[in-house]
Amino acid sequence: MTDHVYWILELDVNDGQMDNMKSLMAEMVSATLQDEPGALDYQWSLTPDGKTCHILERYADSAATLVHMGNFGSKFAGRFMKIFTPKKFTLYGSPSSDVLAALGPMGPIEMAPIGGFTR
């Protein structure tokens, strides 16, 4: 097992927000790539009808996860919540108690590792 923390966040794109979503996504992807070396994966996907977005995020460890969460909260959360309606949050890996506490308001479904590997 690893110290990685990762999740899939399923979101509805609110009506009339597609342009704002694309702009915010570009800004968030750029900032995460530039400012967060502990972010290992940061992938946004959209259904063909543009109504549902999945964000797959993977971090090297809980410390890197908390860095991202701090950046998200201070820079992006307000705009993000106007654009999206969260539907499902599935959390994987080995999050610390601090990460679990910080994610608590999002109501993640916690999936504990029981086997497998990461290369």
Secondary structure, 3 states (H helix, E strand, C coil): CCCCEEEEEEEEECCCCHHHHHHHHHHHHHHHHHHCCCEEEEEEEECCCCCEEEEEEEECCHHHHHHHHHHHHHHCHHHHHHHEEEEEEEEEECCCHHHHHHHHHHCCEEECCCCCCCC
